[in-house]
Amino acid sequence: MKLHTLKPATGSVKTRKRVGRGQGSGRGGTSTRGHKGAQSRSGYSKKLGFEGGQMPLQRRVPKFGFKPLNKTVYKPINLSDLQVLSEKVEGNVVNIEVLRANGLIAKRDQVKILGKGELTATLEVSAHAFSKSAKEAIEKAGGKVNIL
């Protein structure tokens, strides 16, 4: 084996289609583009979503409403979750770090405490938001509410 005798594996390299090189090539004349029309011209590119003049899907489907870009999405935590957590964790402080350590929220989650379930433990709860019923239930149980 010598460097000048090396060849690629058979079938791994295709010869490129040489277009517009005269009638003898078999691809002269229209150069495989067909006859006339926009697609036969140089510089042609169809619009994104163009469907040949038919009303495109993006315009056929009705649009309504809007999505606010800076909407804050809260991760809901119920009072029943706090009750279970109070039995697991020593101390009566429940904050973002405690919720994260117990796998209830992810790193960047904003938390809202909701009033589903019962709370008997006296807790000092810190969260980004509270529902009215949750706030009342925590304070009724002798706890404290801190809004972050």
Secondary structure, DSSP 4 states (H G I P E B T S, - for coil): --GGG--PPTTS-PPP---SS-GGGT--TTTTS-SSSGGGSTT--PPTT--TTSPPHHHHS-------TT---EEEEEHHHHHHHHHHSSSSEE-HHHHHHTTSS-TT-EEEEE--S---S--EEEESEE-HHHHHHHHHTT-EEEE-
